[in-house]
């Protein structure tokens, strides 16, 4: 049996300044068997930048209400 990585996503993962950048992302990247699969921010541009900066497979803008 093969074990698959646990895939996680972070909401609010701005690459310029966010708690995720200094805490959550490094913790995820340091865990064996855990992979950062997606990041989400308030707009498309910062979501794309965060995915590139953190090595996430996907990015998503958070829709406004």
PALUMKE-452875 format. One record per residue (C-alpha): residue in one letter; residue number from 1; x, y, z. Coordinates in pm, 1 decimal, decimal comma, always signed. Layout:
N
   vovex   selo       east      north         up
       A    NUM          X          Y          Z
...
//
This chain:
65
   vovex   selo       east      north         up
       X      1       +0,0       +0,0       +0,0
       X      2     +131,3     +347,9      -84,7
       X      3      +67,1     +647,0     +131,8
       X      4      -50,6     +965,8      -37,5
       X      5      +48,8    +1310,0      +81,7
       X      6     -204,1    +1506,6     +280,5
       X      7     -288,3    +1812,6      +73,6
       X      8     -372,7    +2136,0     +251,6
       X      9     -477,7    +2485,8     +150,6
       X     10     -423,0    +2818,7     +322,1
       X     11     -673,0    +3105,1     +314,2
       X     12     -510,3    +3445,3     +355,3
       X     13     -167,7    +3338,2     +228,5
       X     14      -46,8    +3671,6      +94,8
       X     15     +317,6    +3638,9      -12,6
       X     16     +409,2    +3996,4      +83,1
       X     17     +281,5    +4006,4     +439,2
       X     18      +76,6    +3750,0     +623,9
       X     19      +83,0    +3526,4     +926,2
       X     20      +77,9    +3229,6     +690,8
       X     21     +410,1    +3338,8     +538,5
       X     22     +599,5    +3333,6     +867,5
       X     23     +420,2    +3052,0    +1045,9
       X     24     +186,1    +2818,6     +859,3
       X     25     +370,7    +2781,8     +527,7
       X     26     +710,6    +2692,9     +683,3
       X     27     +539,4    +2444,9     +916,6
       X     28     +360,5    +2273,0     +628,0
       X     29     +676,2    +2263,2     +418,1
       X     30     +865,6    +2106,3     +707,1
       X     31     +627,6    +1813,6     +751,5
       X     32     +684,8    +1487,2     +570,9
       X     33     +374,9    +1362,4     +394,2
       X     34     +206,2    +1705,3     +384,8
       X     35     +188,4    +1916,6      +70,1
       X     36      +70,6    +2272,9      +17,3
       X     37     -190,2    +2224,8     -253,7
       X     38     -361,6    +2565,1     -269,8
       X     39     -356,9    +2921,4     -145,6
       X     40     -633,1    +3180,4     -145,2
       X     41     -628,3    +3558,4     -107,1
       X     42     -869,3    +3843,9     -168,2
       X     43     -771,4    +3900,8     -528,5
       X     44     -643,6    +3703,6     -824,1
       X     45     -304,9    +3874,1     -856,2
       X     46     -197,5    +3821,4     -495,7
       X     47     -330,1    +3463,8     -505,6
       X     48     -115,6    +3389,9     -812,8
       X     49     +187,2    +3552,8     -647,4
       X     50     +137,1    +3349,6     -329,6
       X     51     +110,8    +3023,5     -524,8
       X     52     +435,3    +3103,2     -706,2
       X     53     +614,9    +3214,5     -388,9
       X     54     +508,2    +2917,8     -176,0
       X     55     +505,0    +2643,4     -439,6
       X     56     +131,3    +2574,9     -422,4
       X     57      -29,1    +2383,0     -707,2
       X     58     -339,7    +2602,0     -721,2
       X     59     -447,9    +2953,0     -634,5
       X     60     -794,4    +3093,1     -572,0
       X     61     -931,8    +3442,6     -521,8
       X     62    -1174,6    +3470,7     -230,9
       X     63    -1506,1    +3598,5     -370,1
       X     64    -1641,5    +3917,4     -217,6
       X     65    -1990,1    +3912,6      -73,6
//
